[in-house]
Amino acid sequence: MFKVDVEKNGKVTILHCIGRLLRGEPVSTLRKVAVSGTNAQTILLDLSKVDALDAGGVNGLVSLRQWATNQGIIFKLIDPSTFAREILTRFRLDHVFKISSLYEALVVLGGQECGLLSGSQVA
């Protein structure tokens, strides 16, 4: 099962992915949710709760990154699970995608000013 929880604040949209990001329905679901937030200047894709990622899921991420780039949207992967990071590394995409922690991404984007960092601390 795959689910996407959406958190929006101003021009930043965080998509919290939960479950198995596999070819087919999960990739379609992620794309629909991401494209529906087209007023975002930045999309942060939280992969911390992704417990499975196949070639179709990786292809979906690459496709989504390309779509965002074409739209002039900043696209980052944040906090990939150990499994997701391993798959991205095996496909040699860990250098293609901008990957960071949620906190680092929000600091760079000025999250403290828009209220997204309340209570967060650097570990």
Secondary structure, DSSP 8 states (H G I E B T S, - for coil): -EEEEEEEETTEEEEEEEEEE-TTHHHHHHHHHHHHTTT-SEEEEEEEEEEEE-HHHHHHHHHHHHHHHHHT-EEEEES--HHHHHHHHHTT-TTTSEEE-HHHHHHHHTHHHHTTTTT----
